[in-house]
Amino acid sequence: MNAQAPIVLFVYNRLTETKKTIEALQLNYLASQSDLFIFSDGPKSEEGKKKIDEVRSYLHTVKGFKSISIMESPKNKGLAKSIIEGVTEIVNNYGKVIVVEDDLITSRNFLDFMNQALAFYENNPEVITISGYTLSLSNLQNYSKDYYLGYRASSWGWGIWKDKWNDVDWEVANYSDFIADKKKVKAFATIGSDMPKMLKYQMEGKIDSWAIRLCYYQFQYQMFCVFPSVSKLKSIGFSTEATHTSGSTRFDTTLDKGAQRVFEFDEKMIVDKKIIQDFRNKFSVKSRIIDKLKQLVNK
């Protein structure tokens, strides 16, 4: 059996969230068998340096993993560049990775699910990523399988292989052809009404996202993301200090509290259409408007 995939953790300036993220990872059954690589992004200004120094000071006290390597960037790269460069470095050395950011609480069996799925689907050309997170979907409530297939990769606690990662076109070289093709734009929107606009904003430099580029690549080649039927992580990043999100409730989910450590997958790529529709509804215009209104009410 292959060794456990290394964990690649990206942190910035949130000490409380970083501690919670690492403490949850330490409780994973496979923590002591896993190498942990931590990428600490640099400050945007002198004023922000103190918080980053506090995080880095804590990082050097962390134990509980097979090995721990800490990479401290002197400059601020931003999330997208940090992740693309960091994942590329580690995945090229190890062949596969499990990626976590500094605001995610994992279940004890998160690493079990991720490693088993990475091993099972390693040579399957139809699978691009493994997700440790799932949305709360109505059709998962009485669902019997350990996993389901989706058309939109998740950026929360995910895994990928060297060949798939290195095939992604981060420059989106064919964007001008894509945006001129209304049928393709409409098809892209079927995996989330926010997708075309996010890609447009990325290409215009209005947002800094690696995930939308990965999702676009996945869409181009009609590949799947493998999701757990019970979420193996939840986000604690919807605070006022969150870099990209705050106050949202649309992504609330129930963390797996069970003791299951062995998961079953199937070589047959069977898509559950009801779950796909549930998933799509979470990213509909209506759902996004309702979520925005909830955020305003809760302010």
C-alpha positions as CSV (number, residue, x, y, z in Angstrom):
1,M,0.0,0.0,0.0
2,N,1.3,3.5,-0.9
3,A,2.4,5.8,1.9
4,Q,-0.1,8.4,3.2
5,A,-0.4,11.5,1.0
6,P,1.3,14.5,2.5
7,I,-0.9,17.2,4.0
8,V,-0.3,20.7,2.6
9,L,-1.6,23.4,4.9
10,F,-1.8,27.1,3.9
11,V,-1.9,29.7,6.7
12,Y,-1.9,33.5,6.9
13,N,-2.7,35.7,9.9
14,R,-5.5,34.1,11.9
15,L,-4.0,32.5,14.9
16,T,-7.2,31.2,16.5
17,E,-8.5,29.5,13.4
18,T,-5.0,28.1,12.6
19,K,-4.8,26.5,16.0
20,K,-8.2,25.0,15.7
21,T,-7.4,23.6,12.2
22,I,-4.1,22.0,13.3
23,E,-5.6,20.7,16.6
24,A,-8.3,18.9,14.6
25,L,-5.7,17.5,12.2
26,Q,-3.7,16.2,15.1
27,L,-6.7,14.2,16.2
28,N,-6.9,12.4,12.9
29,Y,-6.3,8.7,13.1
30,L,-3.5,9.0,10.5
31,A,-1.9,12.2,11.7
32,S,1.2,10.4,13.1
33,Q,1.7,8.6,9.7
34,S,1.4,11.8,7.7
35,D,4.0,14.4,6.6
36,L,2.8,18.0,7.2
37,F,4.0,20.9,5.0
38,I,2.9,24.3,6.1
39,F,3.1,27.3,3.8
40,S,2.9,30.6,5.7
41,D,2.2,33.6,3.4
42,G,3.9,36.9,4.1
43,P,2.4,40.2,5.3
44,K,0.8,42.7,3.0
45,S,2.2,45.6,5.0
46,E,4.3,46.2,8.2
47,E,1.1,46.7,10.2
48,G,0.1,43.1,9.4
49,K,3.4,41.5,10.3
50,K,2.6,41.1,14.0
51,K,-0.3,38.7,13.4
52,I,1.8,36.7,11.0
53,D,4.7,36.5,13.5
54,E,2.2,35.2,16.1
55,V,1.0,32.5,13.8
56,R,4.6,31.5,12.8
57,S,5.6,31.4,16.5
58,Y,2.8,28.9,17.1
59,L,3.7,26.8,14.1
60,H,7.1,26.0,15.5
61,T,5.5,24.4,18.5
62,V,3.3,22.0,16.5
63,K,3.9,18.2,17.0
64,G,1.9,15.0,16.3
65,F,2.8,14.3,12.6
66,K,5.3,12.1,11.0
67,S,7.3,15.2,10.0
68,I,6.6,18.9,9.9
69,S,8.1,21.3,7.4
70,I,7.4,25.1,7.6
71,M,7.9,27.4,4.6
72,E,7.7,31.1,5.5
73,S,7.3,33.5,2.6
74,P,8.9,36.9,3.3
75,K,6.4,38.6,0.9
76,N,2.7,38.4,0.5
77,K,1.9,36.1,-2.5
78,G,-1.8,36.0,-2.1
79,L,-3.9,32.9,-1.8
80,A,-4.0,31.8,-5.4
81,K,-0.2,32.1,-6.0
82,S,0.6,30.5,-2.6
83,I,-1.6,27.5,-3.4
84,I,-0.5,27.0,-7.0
85,E,3.2,27.2,-6.1
86,G,3.0,25.3,-2.8
87,V,0.9,22.4,-4.2
88,T,3.1,22.2,-7.3
89,E,6.2,21.8,-5.2
90,I,4.9,19.1,-2.9
91,V,2.8,17.1,-5.4
92,N,5.8,16.9,-7.8
93,N,7.8,15.4,-5.0
94,Y,5.2,13.0,-3.6
95,G,2.8,12.3,-6.5
96,K,-0.4,13.2,-4.6
97,V,-1.4,15.7,-1.9
98,I,-4.1,16.6,0.6
99,V,-4.7,20.3,0.8
100,V,-6.1,22.2,3.8
101,E,-6.5,25.9,4.5
102,D,-6.3,27.6,7.9
103,D,-10.0,27.7,8.7
104,L,-11.1,24.1,8.3
105,I,-12.1,21.7,11.1
106,T,-11.6,18.1,10.0
107,S,-13.2,14.9,11.4
108,R,-10.9,12.2,12.9
109,N,-11.5,10.1,9.7
110,F,-10.8,12.9,7.2
111,L,-7.3,11.5,6.3
112,D,-8.7,8.0,6.1
113,F,-11.3,9.0,3.5
114,M,-8.9,11.2,1.5
115,N,-6.1,8.6,1.3
116,Q,-8.4,5.7,0.4
117,A,-10.2,7.8,-2.3
118,L,-6.8,9.0,-3.7
119,A,-5.6,5.4,-3.9
120,F,-8.8,4.1,-5.4
121,Y,-9.2,6.7,-8.1
122,E,-5.5,7.3,-8.8
123,N,-5.6,5.9,-12.3
124,N,-9.2,6.9,-13.2
125,P,-9.0,9.6,-16.0
126,E,-12.5,10.8,-15.1
127,V,-11.7,11.9,-11.6
128,I,-9.9,15.2,-11.1
129,T,-10.1,15.7,-7.3
130,I,-11.2,14.2,-4.0
131,S,-13.1,16.4,-1.6
132,G,-13.3,16.0,2.2
133,Y,-16.2,18.4,2.3
134,T,-19.8,18.1,1.3
135,L,-22.7,20.5,1.3
136,S,-25.7,19.6,3.4
137,L,-28.0,18.1,0.7
138,S,-31.5,16.7,1.2
139,N,-30.9,13.6,-0.9
140,L,-27.9,12.6,1.2
141,Q,-30.0,12.1,4.4
142,N,-30.9,8.5,3.6
143,Y,-28.1,7.9,1.2
144,S,-26.3,4.5,1.6
145,K,-23.0,5.0,-0.2
146,D,-19.9,6.5,1.3
147,Y,-19.4,8.9,-1.6
148,Y,-21.0,10.6,-4.5
149,L,-19.8,12.2,-7.7
150,G,-20.1,15.9,-8.6
151,Y,-19.2,18.2,-11.5
152,R,-17.7,21.1,-9.4
153,A,-14.5,20.6,-7.4
154,S,-14.5,21.9,-3.8
155,S,-11.7,24.1,-2.5
156,W,-12.1,23.0,1.1
157,G,-10.0,20.0,2.2
158,W,-9.2,18.4,-1.2
159,G,-6.8,16.0,-2.8
160,I,-5.2,15.6,-6.2
161,W,-2.5,13.7,-8.1
162,K,0.6,15.1,-9.8
163,D,-0.6,14.4,-13.4
164,K,-4.0,16.0,-13.0
165,W,-2.6,19.1,-11.2
166,N,0.1,19.7,-13.8
167,D,-2.3,19.4,-16.6
168,V,-4.4,22.4,-15.4
169,D,-4.0,25.5,-17.6
170,W,-3.7,28.2,-15.0
171,E,-3.5,30.9,-17.8
172,V,-6.8,29.8,-19.3
173,A,-5.4,30.2,-22.7
174,N,-8.6,29.5,-24.6
175,Y,-10.7,32.0,-22.5
176,S,-11.5,34.3,-25.5
177,D,-12.9,31.4,-27.5
178,F,-14.9,30.2,-24.5
179,I,-16.5,33.5,-23.6
180,A,-17.5,34.1,-27.2
181,D,-19.4,30.7,-27.3
182,K,-22.8,31.3,-25.6
183,K,-23.6,27.6,-25.5
184,K,-20.4,26.8,-23.6
185,V,-20.9,29.7,-21.2
186,K,-24.5,28.5,-20.5
187,A,-23.2,24.9,-20.0
188,F,-20.6,26.1,-17.5
189,A,-23.4,27.9,-15.6
190,T,-25.2,24.6,-15.1
191,I,-22.6,23.5,-12.5
192,G,-23.2,26.8,-10.6
193,S,-24.7,30.1,-11.8
194,D,-21.7,31.9,-10.3
195,M,-19.1,30.1,-12.5
196,P,-19.0,32.2,-15.6
197,K,-18.9,35.5,-13.7
198,M,-16.1,34.2,-11.4
199,L,-14.0,33.1,-14.3
200,K,-14.6,36.5,-16.0
201,Y,-13.6,38.4,-12.9
202,Q,-10.5,36.2,-12.6
203,M,-9.4,36.9,-16.1
204,E,-10.0,40.6,-15.6
205,G,-7.9,40.6,-12.4
206,K,-10.9,41.5,-10.1
207,I,-10.5,38.3,-8.0
208,D,-7.5,36.1,-7.2
209,S,-8.8,32.5,-7.4
210,W,-7.0,29.3,-8.2
211,A,-10.2,27.3,-7.7
212,I,-12.3,28.8,-10.5
213,R,-9.5,27.9,-12.9
214,L,-9.4,24.4,-11.7
215,C,-13.3,24.2,-12.0
216,Y,-13.1,25.5,-15.5
217,Y,-10.5,22.9,-16.4
218,Q,-12.7,20.2,-14.9
219,F,-15.7,21.5,-16.9
220,Q,-13.7,21.5,-20.1
221,Y,-12.9,17.8,-19.8
222,Q,-16.1,16.7,-18.1
223,M,-14.4,15.3,-15.0
224,F,-15.7,14.4,-11.6
225,C,-14.9,15.3,-8.0
226,V,-15.5,12.6,-5.5
227,F,-17.4,13.8,-2.4
228,P,-18.0,12.1,1.0
229,S,-21.7,11.5,1.7
230,V,-21.1,12.8,5.3
231,S,-18.8,15.8,5.5
232,K,-15.3,15.2,6.8
233,L,-14.7,18.8,7.5
234,K,-16.5,22.1,8.1
235,S,-15.4,25.7,7.7
236,I,-14.9,28.2,10.5
237,G,-13.8,30.9,8.0
238,F,-17.0,32.9,7.8
239,S,-15.9,35.5,10.2
240,T,-15.4,39.3,9.7
241,E,-11.6,38.6,9.3
242,A,-12.1,36.0,6.6
243,T,-10.2,36.9,3.4
244,H,-12.9,35.9,0.9
245,T,-16.1,35.2,2.9
246,S,-18.0,36.4,5.9
247,G,-21.4,35.7,7.5
248,S,-22.6,33.1,5.0
249,T,-24.7,30.2,6.1
250,R,-25.2,28.4,2.7
251,F,-22.2,26.2,3.3
252,D,-23.1,25.0,6.8
253,T,-22.8,21.2,7.1
254,T,-22.7,18.5,9.7
255,L,-19.3,17.2,10.6
256,D,-18.9,13.4,10.6
257,K,-18.6,12.3,14.3
258,G,-18.6,8.6,13.5
259,A,-15.8,6.1,13.9
260,Q,-15.9,4.7,10.4
261,R,-12.3,4.2,9.0
262,V,-12.8,2.1,5.9
263,F,-14.7,3.5,3.0
264,E,-16.1,1.8,-0.1
265,F,-16.0,3.2,-3.7
266,D,-17.1,1.9,-7.0
267,E,-15.3,1.8,-10.4
268,K,-18.5,2.4,-12.1
269,M,-18.9,6.2,-12.5
270,I,-22.6,6.5,-11.6
271,V,-24.0,10.0,-11.1
272,D,-27.0,10.5,-8.8
273,K,-29.1,13.0,-10.7
274,K,-31.1,14.0,-7.5
275,I,-27.9,14.9,-5.7
276,I,-26.5,16.8,-8.7
277,Q,-29.7,18.9,-8.7
278,D,-29.5,19.5,-4.9
279,F,-25.9,20.6,-5.4
280,R,-26.8,22.8,-8.3
281,N,-29.6,24.5,-6.3
282,K,-27.0,25.5,-3.6
283,F,-25.4,27.7,-6.3
284,S,-28.5,29.0,-7.9
285,V,-29.2,32.7,-8.2
286,K,-32.1,32.3,-5.8
287,S,-30.0,30.5,-3.2
288,R,-27.3,33.1,-3.4
289,I,-29.8,35.9,-2.9
290,I,-31.3,34.3,0.1
291,D,-27.9,33.8,1.6
292,K,-27.0,37.4,1.0
293,L,-30.2,38.6,2.7
294,K,-29.4,36.3,5.7
295,Q,-26.0,37.9,6.0
296,L,-27.5,41.4,6.0
297,V,-30.1,40.5,8.6
298,N,-27.4,39.0,10.9
299,K,-25.0,42.0,10.6
